[in-house]
């Protein structure tokens, strides 16, 4: 099976094609005045398009192993702790920065009974995305390109893919630009985590889901979230990651091209 650039490009194209009906549905829902909990438009259901695209493109015998990799490799250890805590830490830091800058912010009000619901909801959605972005596209790209390059490319595609839902959520151009920075930087962090957990899609799922939970818990229900502050802080983390672990592998040692897929040999923490 080819793991080259062409396979990733077909995957990206199919993800966008599969998303088109949901973008249209989101537009129609907005026209009808449908509610948007946590500012998530109906088109957010496109979260499952990456896994659908991956399953369509994979040979039948590789479909179930991809799904297993996405949900069955949660392991104790420092990398998995980091996968859960890093992005909420960035959101907490952004709250402190905004407070110090004198930004009027409400006190955090967390409905604790909703937290497990949010965790489950965002974990399921993250599996829908990361099984495709990392389990399919990144595996093929890492066979040919450096890890930082893969993070940037997938991050840019990931950001572009979100633009329609952001517009449907009523975001302006400035908000979207800063959110694109956050999205690309987050993808670099996800690739870094993926490389250091032996190509664990589950680790990527944890980073992705914990980021969304951090947004939903930001005061109040994400209403005071500032993409510029969070984007700059996340970009700073991504720059530090690249500087310390190296852009070629993001794994601390340069062994040539990073290994791809389930056979990757990076040790998990």
N, C-alpha and C positions, 0 to 999 in steps of 0.2 A: 504494500500500500504506500502510495506517495505521501510524504509528509512535507512537501514543498510549498512554495508560495502560492501556487495555483489553487491548492486545496483550501487554504485560508481565504483566498479571494472569493472562491465559490461560496464558502460559508458566510462571509460578510454580506455578499449580495443576497443570499437566501434569507438571512436574518432581516434585512431591510424589506424584502418582498413580503415576507410573512407578517411584518409589522404594519404594512400599509392598511389592511382592513381595520386594525385596531386604532390607527391614527384617525381614520374616517369615523369610526364609532365614537372616539373621544370628541371629535368635532361635533357630531350630532348630539352627544350627551351635553356638551356645553351649551349648544343652541337650545336644548330643552331645559336648561337650568339645573342639571343634576348636581347633587352635593359632591364635594371633593374632600373626604376626610384626609387630614394631614396634607392638604393641597395635592393629593395624588389624583390625576385625571383618570378616566376610564382607560385611556391608552396605556396606562402603567401595566396593564395585563400583558403587554408585550414582553414582560420579564421572562415568559416561558418560550419566546421565539428562539433564543439561542440553543436551548436543549433540543427543541423540535428540529431545528436546522441540522444540528449535529447528528441526531438519530436518523434523519433522512439521508445524510451523506455517508454515514458509516455503513460498512458491511454488516449484515445481520448479526454475525457472531461477535462483533465488538460493541454492540449497543448496551447489553446488560452490564458488561464490565465497566463501561463509562459511568453508568448510573451508580454502580457499587462504589466506584472511586469517589463519587460526589457525596456520599452519605455514610460510608462505612470505614473511614480512616481517621476518625477523630481520636487522637492519642494524647495522653497526658505529657506534659513537657513544656519547656520554656517557650518554644516557638508557638505552640497552641495557646498558651497563656497570652503571649503577645498578640496573637491573631484576634483574641477576644477583647483585649484591653486597649490596644494602641489607638484605634480610631475614636472610641469614646473619650480617651484621654485628650485627643486633639480637640474634640468638641468642648470638653471641660476647660481646656486652656483658652479656647477662643472666647468662652464666657468670661473668664477672668480678664482677658485682654480688653474686651468690650467694656467691662466694668471699670477698669483702670483708666480707659479713655473717656470715661464720663458718659457713655451711651446709656440712655434710660432703658433699663431692662426690668421686667418683672422678676420677682423671686421665683425660683424653680418650684413648680407645682406638679408633682408626679402622682398620677393615679396608679398606685402599685398593683392593683388588680389587673390593670391593662398591660403591665410589663410582660408577663408570660405570653399573652396573646400577640403582642408586637414581636416578641422573639420568634415565636413559631411562624407567624406570617412572613417575617423578613427572612427567616432561614429557608422556608419553602421557595420564596421568590429568588433568593440567592443561588439555590441549587439550580433553578431554571436558567439562570444566567451563566454561572461559572462552569457548569458542565459543558457549555458551548465555548465561552471565551477562553477558558484555561484548558479544560479537558480535551477540546478539539482544536481550536485555532492556535493557542499558544504552543501545544505539543508539536504541531507541524512547523511553526515558525522558528521555535528554538532549535530545531535540527539544522537550520541554516543561518540564523542571525543571533547576535548577542542579546542577552536578557534585557538590557536597558532599551535597546532598539525595539524589541518585541513589546515591552511595556508601553513605550511611546506610541507605537503604531496602533496597538489594540486600544490604548487609552484614547487616542484621537478618534478612532472609529466609534468607540463606546460613547464619547461625548457627542459626536455628530448624531448618533442614533437617539440620544435623549432630547435633542433640540425641539422636536415637535411636541412631545409631552410637556416640556417646560413652557413652551409658548401657550399650550392649552391650559396650563396652570396659571396663566396671566403674568409670567415673568417678563421683565424688560430686557433690552439688549445688554445692559451693564451687568445685571444679575447673571445672565446666561454666560457671558464672557468669563466672569470669575468662577462660576460653577464648572465651566469647562476646564479651567486650571485645576480645580479641586479633583475633577474626575480623572484627568490624565495622571496627576500625581498619585492618586489613590491606586490607579492601575499599576503604576511602577512599584508601589508598595506591595500590591497583591502578587506580582510576579516575583518580587524578592522573597516573600513568604513562601510561595510555591516552590521556589528553587531550594529553599533551606528546609523543607519538610519532605523531601524525596518526591516531588511532583504530586503533592497531596491536593486534590481539588477541594477536599473537605476544609483544608486550611484557608483556601481562597474564599470558600463559602462563609467561614467564620469572620474574616475581615470585612467582607461585603455586608453581611447581615448586621454585624456590630456597628458598622458605620451608619446604616439606616436606622437602627435603634437609637444611636446617638442623636441623629437628626430629629427623630420623633419625640425624644425626651427633652429637646432643647426648648427653653421657655418661649411661648407656651404652645405645645404641640408643633414645634418647629416654626412658629409665627415670627420669632425674633432672630431666626438663623441669619447670619451674615456671611454670604459666600466669599466675600473678599478676605475677611479675617481667617476663616477656616481654610480657604484655598491657599493663602500665603503660608499658613502654618503647616499644612499638608505638603506643600511644595518644599518647604524647608526640611521636613522629615525625609522626603524622597531624595533631595540633594545629599543629605547626610548619609543615607543608605548607599547611594551610588559612590560617594567618596570613600566610605569605609569598606564596602564589600566589592567594589569594582564594577564597572559598567558591563563588562563582557559576560560575566556569570551571575553577578549579584549574590555570589555564594562564598566569597572570601578567597577563593583560589582559582586561578585561570588554568583550566584544563583544556583549552581550545573551545570549540563550540559546546554550549551547555547541552547535556543530555536531555532528551525529550521523552515525555510519556511515562507510563508506569515503570519503565525500566530505569528511570533516572536513579542515580545512586547517591544523591546528596543525603547526608545523615540528618534525621530529625532530632530535635532536642528532647 
